[in-house]
């Protein structure tokens, strides 16, 4: 192929090349992850690309809550959850499935998750 043909081919396919998008490219507004949203999203893992929170990942969200709680645990004035260091997101989710659905499920999920962990893994 000549250089001209290669250039023409490149220009023809250029519009179809996928461009990776990240948080700085999309500039989505901040959304609140409620317990309702978390439980719905986590039952259909991998199908949230077009949901309220684009590309929401249940495991990453739960890891974030666990890591943040461990980092803050020493500074908290109230008793906190002392869950095992090797707890996995699926183990947390298993506990959440057992929670009764209440009107609180329309509120942010993180405090409700920490409360559930406190009940299951109280600090002694």
ABEGO torsion letter per residue (X at the ends): XBAAAAAAAAAAAAAABBBBBBAAAAGBBBBBBBAAAAAAAAABBGAAAABABBGBBAAAAAAAAAAAAAAAAAABABBBBBBBAABBAAAAAAAAAABBBBAAAABBAAAAAAAAAAAABBBX
